[in-house]
């Protein structure tokens, strides 16, 4: 796909990506996927499943993990932070909003206690497919990112 934009827009995008610490590609993909998530069509596409687990791996998450694995500008701490910031829009299949709120309260408690193992276990329970993309040796970095998001927001969800 080829997208034509003005030089001024290219420079603005490049500067915004730089300010957020992302590559231009990661910045553009992230912005595009955020717009997709805001559409009702995307919400319907999530479908329904059984159990209280996210049905798959968000595309942006897979892309960030790929960049972290290659040693790009983003690391697994960034992945954890971004997932924590996105929890409001990533409700696992099989949960209603009240149940999801209760589940998030458990995560908040783990964050308040700086319980890295508890944080990891929580994400492994609710996002098992996504967590398979985080190498064991990087779990601590991932949970550091979740804690950073929690501290910056004054509590989850964000």
C-alpha positions as CSV (number, residue, x, y, z in Angstrom):
1,X,0.0,0.0,0.0
2,X,1.3,3.4,-0.9
3,X,0.1,6.5,0.9
4,X,0.9,9.9,-0.4
5,X,1.2,12.8,2.1
6,X,2.8,16.2,2.0
7,X,6.3,16.9,3.2
8,X,4.9,19.0,6.0
9,X,2.7,16.1,7.2
10,X,5.7,13.7,7.0
11,X,7.8,16.0,9.1
12,X,4.9,16.4,11.7
13,X,4.5,12.6,11.9
14,X,8.2,12.1,12.2
15,X,8.5,14.7,15.0
16,X,5.5,13.3,16.9
17,X,7.0,9.7,16.7
18,X,10.3,11.0,17.9
19,X,8.7,12.8,20.9
20,X,6.9,9.6,21.9
21,X,10.1,7.5,21.6
22,X,8.6,5.4,18.8
23,X,9.7,4.6,15.3
24,X,7.6,6.3,12.6
25,X,6.2,2.9,11.6
26,X,5.2,2.0,15.2
27,X,3.7,5.5,15.7
28,X,1.6,5.3,12.5
29,X,0.5,1.7,13.1
30,X,-0.5,2.6,16.7
31,X,-2.5,5.6,15.7
32,X,-4.2,3.7,12.9
33,X,-5.1,0.8,15.2
34,X,-6.4,3.2,17.9
35,X,-8.8,4.6,15.2
36,X,-9.9,1.2,14.3
37,X,-10.7,0.3,17.9
38,X,-12.9,3.3,18.2
39,X,-15.2,2.1,15.5
40,X,-18.3,0.1,16.4
41,X,-17.5,-2.3,13.6
42,X,-14.3,-3.3,15.3
43,X,-16.1,-3.9,18.6
44,X,-18.6,-6.2,16.8
45,X,-15.7,-8.1,15.1
46,X,-14.3,-9.1,18.5
47,X,-17.1,-11.7,18.6
48,X,-18.0,-13.8,21.6
49,X,-16.2,-16.7,23.0
50,X,-16.3,-18.8,26.1
51,X,-14.3,-18.2,29.2
52,X,-12.8,-15.0,30.6
53,X,-9.9,-14.7,28.2
54,X,-9.0,-12.3,25.5
55,X,-9.7,-14.2,22.3
56,X,-6.4,-13.4,20.6
57,X,-3.5,-11.1,20.4
58,X,-4.1,-7.4,19.5
59,X,-2.2,-6.5,16.3
60,X,-0.5,-3.6,17.9
61,X,0.7,-5.8,20.8
62,X,2.2,-8.4,18.3
63,X,3.9,-5.5,16.4
64,X,5.4,-4.0,19.6
65,X,6.7,-7.5,20.8
66,X,8.3,-8.0,17.4
67,X,10.1,-4.6,17.7
68,X,11.2,-5.4,21.2
69,X,12.5,-8.8,20.2
70,X,14.5,-7.2,17.4
71,X,16.0,-4.7,19.8
72,X,14.2,-1.7,18.4
73,X,13.4,1.5,20.1
74,X,10.7,-0.2,22.1
75,X,11.3,-2.8,24.8
76,X,9.1,-5.1,26.8
77,X,8.7,-2.4,29.4
78,X,6.9,-0.3,26.7
79,X,4.8,-3.4,25.8
80,X,3.6,-3.8,29.4
81,X,2.9,-0.1,29.8
82,X,0.9,0.1,26.5
83,X,-1.1,-3.0,27.3
84,X,-1.9,-1.6,30.8
85,X,-3.0,1.7,29.2
86,X,-5.2,-0.2,26.8
87,X,-7.1,-2.4,29.2
88,X,-10.3,-0.4,29.0
89,X,-10.6,-1.4,25.3
90,X,-9.4,-5.0,25.5
91,X,-12.1,-6.7,27.5
92,X,-11.7,-10.5,27.4
93,X,-14.5,-12.5,25.8
94,X,-17.0,-13.9,28.3
95,X,-16.9,-10.9,30.7
96,X,-19.3,-8.1,31.1
97,X,-18.2,-4.7,32.3
98,X,-18.9,-5.4,36.0
99,X,-16.9,-8.6,35.9
100,X,-14.0,-6.8,34.0
101,X,-14.1,-4.1,36.6
102,X,-13.7,-6.7,39.4
103,X,-10.8,-8.3,37.5
104,X,-9.1,-5.0,37.1
105,X,-9.4,-4.4,40.8
106,X,-7.3,-7.5,41.4
107,X,-4.7,-6.1,39.0
108,X,-4.8,-2.8,40.8
109,X,-4.1,-4.6,44.1
110,X,-1.1,-6.4,42.6
111,X,0.2,-3.0,41.3
112,X,-0.3,-1.4,44.6
113,X,1.8,-4.2,46.2
114,X,4.4,-4.0,43.3
115,X,3.8,-7.8,43.0
116,X,5.5,-8.6,39.8
117,X,4.5,-12.3,39.9
118,X,0.9,-11.4,40.6
119,X,0.9,-8.9,37.7
120,X,2.3,-11.5,35.4
121,X,-0.1,-14.2,36.6
122,X,-3.0,-11.8,36.1
123,X,-2.0,-11.1,32.5
124,X,-1.3,-14.8,31.8
125,X,-4.9,-15.6,33.0
126,X,-6.7,-12.9,31.0
127,X,-4.4,-12.6,27.9
128,X,-2.7,-16.0,27.6
129,X,-2.0,-15.9,23.9
130,X,-0.5,-12.4,24.1
131,X,1.7,-13.4,27.1
132,X,3.3,-16.2,25.1
133,X,5.0,-13.4,23.1
134,X,6.9,-12.2,26.2
135,X,10.1,-14.2,26.8
136,X,10.5,-15.5,30.3
137,X,13.7,-13.4,30.8
138,X,11.7,-10.2,30.0
139,X,8.7,-10.8,32.3
140,X,10.1,-8.4,34.9
141,X,10.4,-5.6,32.3
142,X,6.9,-6.2,31.2
143,X,5.5,-5.9,34.7
144,X,7.7,-2.8,35.3
145,X,5.9,-1.2,32.4
146,X,2.5,-2.2,33.9
147,X,3.6,-0.6,37.2
148,X,4.8,2.5,35.4
149,X,1.4,2.9,33.7
150,X,-0.3,2.4,37.0
151,X,1.8,5.0,38.8
152,X,1.4,7.6,36.0
153,X,-2.4,7.2,35.8
154,X,-3.0,7.0,39.6
155,X,-4.5,3.5,39.1
156,X,-5.8,1.2,36.3
157,X,-7.7,1.0,34.0
158,X,-6.3,3.8,31.9
